[in-house]
Amino acid sequence: MNIKIIDIPKIERPEGNIGVVQKEVIPFDIKRVYYLFDVPSSAKRGGHAHKSLSQVLIALSGSFDVVLKDGNSTQTITLNKPDKGLLIDSTIWRELENFSSGAVCLVLASAIYNENDYIRDFDEFIQYLNNL
Ligand code: T46
């Protein structure tokens, strides 16, 4: 599956740490940054794939699970460290769930928001993969 955990360089000090996301750490030019916060623990986010967008998800605070499907296999990754980023390439179905209290999901994206890039129906996603 076209996903990868990226180590975010950190500067550690007794008085606290700094995570530094410089351009060489991310395999695309960052065109948009957004974040999910105040997500109820019962909520599910995502439930879609992107035709061309790549993204890196970082749990800046708290934890949540990312369920990933590429049409052949399913993988669940728990994000709970602010110095780990999950790279999700295009054409991967994602669902985000089990958000802890106070969780913040930072997303670095390779393009500005475009609803036409979304596939929000799973059957349509499988059909899209079969036609690639
Ligand atoms: C993803 C997961 C991790 C915008 O207008 N601009 C934006 O940049 C975004 C991200 C969303 N929106 C609008 C579109 C919808 O009307 O906000 C509404 C909720 O978006 P969505 O249902 O796509 O939100 P999530 O949390 O399910 O998914 C988002 C990203 O869309 C998606 O790419 O991977 O976060």
Backbone and ligand atoms as CSV (ligand in chain L), in Angstrom:
chain,resi,resn,atom,element,x,y,z
A,1,MET,N,N,0.852,-1.200,0.000
A,1,MET,CA,C,0.000,0.000,0.000
A,1,MET,C,C,0.883,1.243,0.000
A,2,ASN,N,N,0.447,2.249,-0.745
A,2,ASN,CA,C,1.270,3.445,-0.890
A,2,ASN,C,C,1.144,4.420,0.280
A,3,ILE,N,N,1.616,3.945,1.432
A,3,ILE,CA,C,1.622,4.799,2.620
A,3,ILE,C,C,2.995,4.669,3.277
A,4,LYS,N,N,3.327,5.638,4.113
A,4,LYS,CA,C,4.651,5.584,4.746
A,4,LYS,C,C,4.613,6.411,6.026
A,5,ILE,N,N,5.345,5.955,7.035
A,5,ILE,CA,C,5.504,6.779,8.234
A,5,ILE,C,C,6.755,7.635,8.051
A,6,ILE,N,N,6.581,8.928,8.228
A,6,ILE,CA,C,7.688,9.870,8.078
A,6,ILE,C,C,8.135,10.328,9.471
A,7,ASP,N,N,9.436,10.260,9.711
A,7,ASP,CA,C,9.968,10.787,10.980
A,7,ASP,C,C,10.118,12.295,10.863
A,8,ILE,N,N,9.478,13.008,11.756
A,8,ILE,CA,C,9.588,14.465,11.757
A,8,ILE,C,C,10.756,14.829,12.686
A,9,PRO,N,N,11.768,15.504,12.149
A,9,PRO,CA,C,12.909,15.855,13.002
A,9,PRO,C,C,12.455,16.670,14.216
A,10,LYS,N,N,13.067,16.355,15.355
A,10,LYS,CA,C,12.678,17.108,16.559
A,10,LYS,C,C,13.908,17.588,17.311
A,11,ILE,N,N,13.734,18.696,17.966
A,11,ILE,CA,C,14.784,19.266,18.812
A,11,ILE,C,C,14.293,19.085,20.240
A,12,GLU,N,N,15.023,18.255,20.998
A,12,GLU,CA,C,14.552,17.911,22.338
A,12,GLU,C,C,15.317,18.698,23.394
A,13,ARG,N,N,14.581,19.272,24.297
A,13,ARG,CA,C,15.152,20.032,25.406
A,13,ARG,C,C,14.387,19.646,26.677
A,14,PRO,N,N,15.031,19.755,27.838
A,14,PRO,CA,C,14.296,19.451,29.076
A,14,PRO,C,C,13.056,20.331,29.215
A,15,GLU,N,N,13.111,21.530,28.658
A,15,GLU,CA,C,11.965,22.448,28.798
A,15,GLU,C,C,10.906,22.259,27.701
A,16,GLY,N,N,11.092,21.213,26.871
A,16,GLY,CA,C,10.086,20.939,25.839
A,16,GLY,C,C,10.717,20.756,24.481
A,17,ASN,N,N,9.961,20.181,23.572
A,17,ASN,CA,C,10.499,19.801,22.262
A,17,ASN,C,C,9.939,20.675,21.144
A,18,ILE,N,N,10.666,20.676,20.023
A,18,ILE,CA,C,10.191,21.348,18.807
A,18,ILE,C,C,10.198,20.304,17.688
A,19,GLY,N,N,9.087,20.175,16.986
A,19,GLY,CA,C,9.039,19.352,15.770
A,19,GLY,C,C,9.167,20.298,14.585
A,20,VAL,N,N,10.050,19.955,13.648
A,20,VAL,CA,C,10.302,20.871,12.525
A,20,VAL,C,C,9.965,20.171,11.210
A,21,VAL,N,N,8.982,20.706,10.499
A,21,VAL,CA,C,8.618,20.152,9.189
A,21,VAL,C,C,9.222,21.066,8.127
A,22,GLN,N,N,10.359,20.673,7.590
A,22,GLN,CA,C,10.975,21.441,6.507
A,22,GLN,C,C,10.659,20.738,5.200
A,23,LYS,N,N,10.832,21.448,4.080
A,23,LYS,CA,C,10.340,20.918,2.811
A,23,LYS,C,C,10.964,19.581,2.425
A,24,GLU,N,N,12.226,19.327,2.851
A,24,GLU,CA,C,12.873,18.072,2.443
A,24,GLU,C,C,12.260,16.839,3.122
A,25,VAL,N,N,11.462,17.060,4.191
A,25,VAL,CA,C,10.854,15.930,4.903
A,25,VAL,C,C,9.586,15.447,4.194
A,26,ILE,N,N,8.961,16.347,3.437
A,26,ILE,CA,C,7.670,16.040,2.809
A,26,ILE,C,C,7.882,15.843,1.306
A,27,PRO,N,N,7.411,14.721,0.733
A,27,PRO,CA,C,7.726,14.409,-0.666
A,27,PRO,C,C,6.849,15.139,-1.682
A,28,PHE,N,N,6.279,16.284,-1.298
A,28,PHE,CA,C,5.530,17.106,-2.253
A,28,PHE,C,C,5.571,18.547,-1.754
A,29,ASP,N,N,5.268,19.479,-2.644
A,29,ASP,CA,C,5.173,20.879,-2.222
A,29,ASP,C,C,3.871,21.063,-1.442
A,30,ILE,N,N,3.974,21.616,-0.266
A,30,ILE,CA,C,2.774,21.797,0.568
A,30,ILE,C,C,1.994,23.015,0.043
A,31,LYS,N,N,0.729,22.755,-0.359
A,31,LYS,CA,C,-0.113,23.835,-0.900
A,31,LYS,C,C,-1.218,24.232,0.078
A,32,ARG,N,N,-1.418,23.385,1.096
A,32,ARG,CA,C,-2.523,23.654,2.029
A,32,ARG,C,C,-2.226,22.959,3.347
A,33,VAL,N,N,-2.585,23.638,4.435
A,33,VAL,CA,C,-2.469,23.053,5.778
A,33,VAL,C,C,-3.822,23.222,6.453
A,34,TYR,N,N,-4.375,22.131,6.980
A,34,TYR,CA,C,-5.600,22.256,7.757
A,34,TYR,C,C,-5.531,21.283,8.935
A,35,TYR,N,N,-6.457,21.405,9.862
A,35,TYR,CA,C,-6.404,20.517,11.021
A,35,TYR,C,C,-7.805,20.216,11.527
A,36,LEU,N,N,-7.952,19.002,12.033
A,36,LEU,CA,C,-9.210,18.548,12.626
A,36,LEU,C,C,-9.049,18.659,14.137
A,37,PHE,N,N,-10.009,19.252,14.786
A,37,PHE,CA,C,-9.947,19.371,16.246
A,37,PHE,C,C,-11.366,19.344,16.810
A,38,ASP,N,N,-11.478,19.161,18.119
A,38,ASP,CA,C,-12.797,19.035,18.769
A,38,ASP,C,C,-13.628,17.934,18.107
A,39,VAL,N,N,-12.983,16.828,17.750
A,39,VAL,CA,C,-13.710,15.719,17.111
A,39,VAL,C,C,-14.281,14.823,18.222
A,40,PRO,N,N,-15.598,14.600,18.246
A,40,PRO,CA,C,-16.166,13.722,19.271
A,40,PRO,C,C,-15.613,12.302,19.124
A,41,SER,N,N,-15.455,11.593,20.253
A,41,SER,CA,C,-14.837,10.255,20.204
A,41,SER,C,C,-15.655,9.284,19.356
A,42,SER,N,N,-16.954,9.545,19.219
A,42,SER,CA,C,-17.819,8.633,18.441
A,42,SER,C,C,-17.809,8.971,16.944
A,43,ALA,N,N,-17.146,10.063,16.571
A,43,ALA,CA,C,-17.230,10.517,15.170
A,43,ALA,C,C,-16.289,9.738,14.266
A,44,LYS,N,N,-16.695,9.586,13.021
A,44,LYS,CA,C,-15.824,9.022,11.979
A,44,LYS,C,C,-15.630,10.092,10.930
A,45,ARG,N,N,-14.381,10.343,10.582
A,45,ARG,CA,C,-14.078,11.321,9.528
A,45,ARG,C,C,-13.533,10.571,8.323
A,46,GLY,N,N,-13.290,11.307,7.255
A,46,GLY,CA,C,-12.817,10.652,6.038
A,46,GLY,C,C,-13.974,9.895,5.402
A,47,GLY,N,N,-13.705,8.656,4.996
A,47,GLY,CA,C,-14.713,7.912,4.255
A,47,GLY,C,C,-14.688,8.353,2.804
A,48,HIS,N,N,-13.466,8.437,2.271
A,48,HIS,CA,C,-13.292,8.838,0.868
A,48,HIS,C,C,-11.849,8.566,0.433
A,49,ALA,N,N,-11.627,8.690,-0.869
A,49,ALA,CA,C,-10.275,8.623,-1.430
A,49,ALA,C,C,-10.084,9.878,-2.283
A,50,HIS,N,N,-8.842,10.111,-2.660
A,50,HIS,CA,C,-8.545,11.243,-3.550
A,50,HIS,C,C,-7.957,10.716,-4.847
A,51,LYS,N,N,-8.331,11.353,-5.952
A,51,LYS,CA,C,-7.811,10.925,-7.255
A,51,LYS,C,C,-6.337,11.288,-7.395
A,52,SER,N,N,-5.956,12.475,-6.932
A,52,SER,CA,C,-4.545,12.855,-7.125
A,52,SER,C,C,-3.880,13.475,-5.899
A,53,LEU,N,N,-4.644,13.804,-4.880
A,53,LEU,CA,C,-4.076,14.486,-3.710
A,53,LEU,C,C,-3.210,13.545,-2.865
A,54,SER,N,N,-2.045,14.031,-2.439
A,54,SER,CA,C,-1.242,13.345,-1.421
A,54,SER,C,C,-1.297,14.175,-0.145
A,55,GLN,N,N,-1.258,13.484,0.991
A,55,GLN,CA,C,-1.347,14.205,2.261
A,55,GLN,C,C,-0.456,13.539,3.309
A,56,VAL,N,N,-0.031,14.341,4.270
A,56,VAL,CA,C,0.648,13.814,5.456
A,56,VAL,C,C,-0.191,14.195,6.668
A,57,LEU,N,N,-0.548,13.191,7.473
A,57,LEU,CA,C,-1.341,13.415,8.687
A,57,LEU,C,C,-0.422,13.312,9.898
A,58,ILE,N,N,-0.568,14.240,10.824
A,58,ILE,CA,C,0.235,14.227,12.051
A,58,ILE,C,C,-0.705,14.420,13.244
A,59,ALA,N,N,-0.577,13.529,14.246
A,59,ALA,CA,C,-1.351,13.706,15.479
A,59,ALA,C,C,-0.587,14.706,16.343
A,60,LEU,N,N,-0.936,15.974,16.218
A,60,LEU,CA,C,-0.225,16.999,17.000
A,60,LEU,C,C,-0.493,16.820,18.483
A,61,SER,N,N,-1.682,16.303,18.780
A,61,SER,CA,C,-2.062,16.067,20.169
A,61,SER,C,C,-3.017,14.886,20.201
A,62,GLY,N,N,-2.983,14.081,21.275
A,62,GLY,CA,C,-3.906,12.963,21.411
A,62,GLY,C,C,-3.650,11.870,20.388
A,63,SER,N,N,-4.683,11.096,20.107
A,63,SER,CA,C,-4.524,9.950,19.195
A,63,SER,C,C,-5.798,9.690,18.411
A,64,PHE,N,N,-5.641,8.980,17.294
A,64,PHE,CA,C,-6.777,8.524,16.487
A,64,PHE,C,C,-6.271,7.413,15.573
A,65,ASP,N,N,-7.215,6.639,15.043
A,65,ASP,CA,C,-6.877,5.547,14.122
A,65,ASP,C,C,-7.197,5.961,12.692
A,66,VAL,N,N,-6.320,5.543,11.774
A,66,VAL,CA,C,-6.559,5.772,10.350
A,66,VAL,C,C,-6.683,4.408,9.691
A,67,VAL,N,N,-7.858,4.111,9.156
A,67,VAL,CA,C,-8.094,2.839,8.454
A,67,VAL,C,C,-7.910,3.109,6.961
A,68,LEU,N,N,-7.011,2.321,6.340
A,68,LEU,CA,C,-6.622,2.579,4.946
A,68,LEU,C,C,-6.967,1.373,4.085
A,69,LYS,N,N,-7.502,1.637,2.905
A,69,LYS,CA,C,-7.871,0.553,1.980
A,69,LYS,C,C,-7.406,0.928,0.582
A,70,ASP,N,N,-6.737,-0.042,-0.083
A,70,ASP,CA,C,-6.291,0.236,-1.453
A,70,ASP,C,C,-6.991,-0.658,-2.462
A,71,GLY,N,N,-8.069,-1.308,-2.023
A,71,GLY,CA,C,-8.805,-2.191,-2.928
A,71,GLY,C,C,-8.380,-3.640,-2.791
A,72,ASN,N,N,-7.154,-3.870,-2.265
A,72,ASN,CA,C,-6.666,-5.238,-2.049
A,72,ASN,C,C,-6.563,-5.564,-0.573
A,73,SER,N,N,-6.114,-4.591,0.214
A,73,SER,CA,C,-5.880,-4.852,1.632
A,73,SER,C,C,-6.342,-3.668,2.476
A,74,THR,N,N,-6.458,-3.943,3.767
A,74,THR,CA,C,-6.863,-2.929,4.741
A,74,THR,C,C,-5.812,-2.871,5.834
A,75,GLN,N,N,-5.458,-1.669,6.224
A,75,GLN,CA,C,-4.444,-1.490,7.271
A,75,GLN,C,C,-4.931,-0.400,8.221
A,76,THR,N,N,-4.698,-0.606,9.512
A,76,THR,CA,C,-5.072,0.438,10.473
A,76,THR,C,C,-3.816,0.958,11.147
A,77,ILE,N,N,-3.633,2.267,11.092
A,77,ILE,CA,C,-2.468,2.897,11.720
A,77,ILE,C,C,-2.984,3.811,12.832
A,78,THR,N,N,-2.412,3.642,14.020
A,78,THR,CA,C,-2.736,4.560,15.111
A,78,THR,C,C,-1.705,5.683,15.126
A,79,LEU,N,N,-2.195,6.902,15.040
A,79,LEU,CA,C,-1.279,8.053,15.149
A,79,LEU,C,C,-1.424,8.648,16.542
A,80,ASN,N,N,-0.305,8.739,17.239
A,80,ASN,CA,C,-0.350,9.264,18.619
A,80,ASN,C,C,0.950,9.962,19.010
A,81,LYS,N,N,1.785,10.284,17.991
A,81,LYS,CA,C,3.050,10.951,18.302
A,81,LYS,C,C,3.221,12.153,17.379
A,82,PRO,N,N,3.500,13.337,17.943
A,82,PRO,CA,C,3.625,14.524,17.089
A,82,PRO,C,C,4.883,14.547,16.229
A,83,ASP,N,N,5.772,13.555,16.385
A,83,ASP,CA,C,6.967,13.522,15.531
A,83,ASP,C,C,6.892,12.393,14.498
A,84,LYS,N,N,5.665,11.898,14.246
A,84,LYS,CA,C,5.452,10.889,13.196
A,84,LYS,C,C,4.358,11.393,12.259
A,85,GLY,N,N,4.652,11.342,10.961
A,85,GLY,CA,C,3.650,11.738,9.975
A,85,GLY,C,C,3.260,10.530,9.141
A,86,LEU,N,N,2.003,10.436,8.787
A,86,LEU,CA,C,1.534,9.346,7.921
A,86,LEU,C,C,1.315,9.905,6.519
A,87,LEU,N,N,2.158,9.455,5.582
A,87,LEU,CA,C,2.002,9.869,4.183
A,87,LEU,C,C,0.968,8.962,3.530
A,88,ILE,N,N,-0.082,9.566,3.004
A,88,ILE,CA,C,-1.109,8.808,2.268
A,88,ILE,C,C,-1.115,9.337,0.843
A,89,ASP,N,N,-0.727,8.475,-0.085
A,89,ASP,CA,C,-0.729,8.883,-1.484
A,89,ASP,C,C,-2.154,8.874,-2.031
A,90,SER,N,N,-2.288,9.291,-3.272
A,90,SER,CA,C,-3.607,9.317,-3.902
A,90,SER,C,C,-4.159,7.892,-4.028
A,91,THR,N,N,-5.440,7.799,-4.340
A,91,THR,CA,C,-6.174,6.540,-4.566
A,91,THR,C,C,-6.057,5.546,-3.402
A,92,ILE,N,N,-6.100,6.087,-2.199
A,92,ILE,CA,C,-6.204,5.227,-1.012
A,92,ILE,C,C,-7.416,5.702,-0.203
A,93,TRP,N,N,-8.301,4.768,0.069
A,93,TRP,CA,C,-9.487,5.080,0.872
A,93,TRP,C,C,-9.059,5.249,2.330
A,94,ARG,N,N,-9.547,6.295,3.008
A,94,ARG,CA,C,-9.180,6.486,4.420
A,94,ARG,C,C,-10.413,6.789,5.265
A,95,GLU,N,N,-10.376,6.227,6.488
A,95,GLU,CA,C,-11.400,6.514,7.500
A,95,GLU,C,C,-10.667,6.831,8.792
A,96,LEU,N,N,-11.066,7.893,9.466
A,96,LEU,CA,C,-10.422,8.284,10.729
A,96,LEU,C,C,-11.433,8.073,11.851
A,97,GLU,N,N,-10.996,7.402,12.919
A,97,GLU,CA,C,-11.930,7.084,14.003
A,97,GLU,C,C,-11.183,6.964,15.332
A,98,ASN,N,N,-11.951,6.734,16.396
A,98,ASN,CA,C,-11.391,6.581,17.752
A,98,ASN,C,C,-10.557,7.784,18.181
A,99,PHE,N,N,-11.054,8.966,17.937
A,99,PHE,CA,C,-10.338,10.174,18.357
A,99,PHE,C,C,-10.356,10.271,19.878
A,100,SER,N,N,-9.179,10.498,20.461
A,100,SER,CA,C,-9.118,10.700,21.908
A,100,SER,C,C,-9.558,12.132,22.221
A,101,SER,N,N,-9.836,12.357,23.471
A,101,SER,CA,C,-10.189,13.710,23.890
A,101,SER,C,C,-9.006,14.649,23.612
A,102,GLY,N,N,-9.267,15.773,23.024
A,102,GLY,CA,C,-8.214,16.760,22.761
A,102,GLY,C,C,-7.339,16.438,21.559
A,103,ALA,N,N,-7.709,15.421,20.777
A,103,ALA,CA,C,-6.877,15.065,19.612
A,103,ALA,C,C,-6.914,16.180,18.564
A,104,VAL,N,N,-5.752,16.429,17.983
A,104,VAL,CA,C,-5.654,17.383,16.869
A,104,VAL,C,C,-4.914,16.684,15.729
A,105,CYS,N,N,-5.555,16.617,14.560
A,105,CYS,CA,C,-4.944,15.994,13.372
A,105,CYS,C,C,-4.544,17.102,12.405
A,106,LEU,N,N,-3.234,17.302,12.284
A,106,LEU,CA,C,-2.726,18.288,11.326
A,106,LEU,C,C,-2.568,17.602,9.973
A,107,VAL,N,N,-2.981,18.266,8.907
A,107,VAL,CA,C,-2.862,17.678,7.563
A,107,VAL,C,C,-2.093,18.636,6.650
A,108,LEU,N,N,-1.038,18.104,6.035
A,108,LEU,CA,C,-0.273,18.833,5.028
A,108,LEU,C,C,-0.703,18.267,3.681
A,109,ALA,N,N,-1.138,19.113,2.772
A,109,ALA,CA,C,-1.729,18.613,1.523
A,109,ALA,C,C,-0.985,19.160,0.315
A,110,SER,N,N,-0.989,18.346,-0.761
A,110,SER,CA,C,-0.236,18.701,-1.969
A,110,SER,C,C,-1.006,19.633,-2.903
A,111,ALA,N,N,-2.266,19.920,-2.564
A,111,ALA,CA,C,-3.064,20.802,-3.435
A,111,ALA,C,C,-4.101,21.539,-2.607
A,112,ILE,N,N,-4.607,22.619,-3.157
A,112,ILE,CA,C,-5.689,23.334,-2.485
A,112,ILE,C,C,-6.959,22.499,-2.573
A,113,TYR,N,N,-7.953,22.874,-1.806
A,113,TYR,CA,C,-9.192,22.096,-1.726
A,113,TYR,C,C,-9.885,22.040,-3.094
A,114,ASN,N,N,-10.267,20.820,-3.500
A,114,ASN,CA,C,-10.971,20.638,-4.768
A,114,ASN,C,C,-11.920,19.447,-4.622
A,115,GLU,N,N,-13.200,19.711,-4.512
A,115,GLU,CA,C,-14.183,18.632,-4.291
A,115,GLU,C,C,-14.164,17.624,-5.441
A,116,ASN,N,N,-13.771,18.056,-6.644
A,116,ASN,CA,C,-13.743,17.130,-7.788
A,116,ASN,C,C,-12.665,16.058,-7.648
A,117,ASP,N,N,-11.738,16.250,-6.723
A,117,ASP,CA,C,-10.671,15.264,-6.519
A,117,ASP,C,C,-11.123,14.124,-5.588
A,118,TYR,N,N,-12.308,14.301,-4.953
A,118,TYR,CA,C,-12.779,13.306,-3.971
A,118,TYR,C,C,-13.561,12.185,-4.644
A,119,ILE,N,N,-13.391,10.950,-4.116
A,119,ILE,CA,C,-14.313,9.851,-4.419
A,119,ILE,C,C,-14.936,9.486,-3.076
A,120,ARG,N,N,-16.222,9.782,-2.917
A,120,ARG,CA,C,-16.847,9.627,-1.597
A,120,ARG,C,C,-17.729,8.384,-1.500
A,121,ASP,N,N,-17.727,7.559,-2.555
A,121,ASP,CA,C,-18.516,6.326,-2.544
A,121,ASP,C,C,-17.552,5.152,-2.744
A,122,PHE,N,N,-17.604,4.140,-1.839
A,122,PHE,CA,C,-16.598,3.078,-1.881
A,122,PHE,C,C,-16.690,2.250,-3.165
A,123,ASP,N,N,-17.902,1.944,-3.621
A,123,ASP,CA,C,-18.046,1.164,-4.870
A,123,ASP,C,C,-17.467,1.932,-6.052
A,124,GLU,N,N,-17.708,3.237,-6.034
A,124,GLU,CA,C,-17.152,4.094,-7.100
A,124,GLU,C,C,-15.616,4.089,-7.043
A,125,PHE,N,N,-15.084,4.046,-5.816
A,125,PHE,CA,C,-13.625,3.989,-5.616
A,125,PHE,C,C,-13.053,2.719,-6.254
A,126,ILE,N,N,-13.692,1.585,-5.984
A,126,ILE,CA,C,-13.220,0.306,-6.551
A,126,ILE,C,C,-13.300,0.348,-8.077
A,127,GLN,N,N,-14.372,0.904,-8.588
A,127,GLN,CA,C,-14.538,1.018,-10.043
A,127,GLN,C,C,-13.446,1.934,-10.628
A,128,TYR,N,N,-13.163,3.024,-9.913
A,128,TYR,CA,C,-12.116,3.964,-10.350
A,128,TYR,C,C,-10.770,3.240,-10.436
A,129,LEU,N,N,-10.456,2.410,-9.413
A,129,LEU,CA,C,-9.180,1.657,-9.409
A,129,LEU,C,C,-9.132,0.687,-10.590
A,130,ASN,N,N,-10.258,0.030,-10.849
A,130,ASN,CA,C,-10.296,-0.961,-11.936
A,130,ASN,C,C,-10.104,-0.323,-13.303
A,131,ASN,N,N,-10.424,0.973,-13.393
A,131,ASN,CA,C,-10.296,1.660,-14.694
A,131,ASN,C,C,-8.962,2.378,-14.853
A,132,LEU,N,N,-8.093,2.294,-13.848
A,132,LEU,CA,C,-6.795,2.998,-13.957
A,132,LEU,C,C,-5.886,2.332,-14.981
L,1,T46,C1,C,-8.870,13.860,4.548
L,1,T46,C2,C,-9.202,13.906,5.989
L,1,T46,C3,C,-8.052,13.548,6.871
L,1,T46,C4,C,-13.136,22.668,2.750
L,1,T46,O1,O,-13.916,23.535,2.332
L,1,T46,N1,N,-11.796,22.857,2.651
L,1,T46,C5,C,-10.885,21.936,3.094
L,1,T46,O2,O,-9.658,22.147,2.972
L,1,T46,C6,C,-11.387,20.730,3.690
L,1,T46,C7,C,-10.420,19.656,4.194
L,1,T46,C8,C,-12.742,20.555,3.786
L,1,T46,N2,N,-13.607,21.515,3.331
L,1,T46,C9,C,-15.051,21.304,3.467
L,1,T46,C10,C,-15.629,20.213,2.581
L,1,T46,C11,C,-16.803,19.688,3.382
L,1,T46,O3,O,-17.941,20.458,3.108
L,1,T46,O4,O,-15.334,20.918,4.807
L,1,T46,C12,C,-16.378,19.950,4.829
L,1,T46,C13,C,-15.929,18.704,5.546
L,1,T46,O5,O,-14.914,18.063,4.732
L,1,T46,P1,P,-14.703,16.475,4.736
L,1,T46,O6,O,-16.016,15.809,4.934
L,1,T46,O7,O,-13.934,16.114,3.518
L,1,T46,O8,O,-13.810,16.318,6.051
L,1,T46,P2,P,-13.071,15.013,6.580
L,1,T46,O9,O,-12.552,15.345,7.924
L,1,T46,O10,O,-13.934,13.816,6.455
L,1,T46,O11,O,-11.834,14.802,5.573
L,1,T46,C14,C,-10.752,15.710,5.606
L,1,T46,C15,C,-10.234,15.941,4.193
L,1,T46,O12,O,-11.324,16.385,3.353
L,1,T46,C16,C,-9.683,14.672,3.604
L,1,T46,O13,O,-8.943,14.976,2.438
L,1,T46,O14,O,-8.068,13.037,4.128
L,1,T46,O15,O,-9.719,15.191,6.418
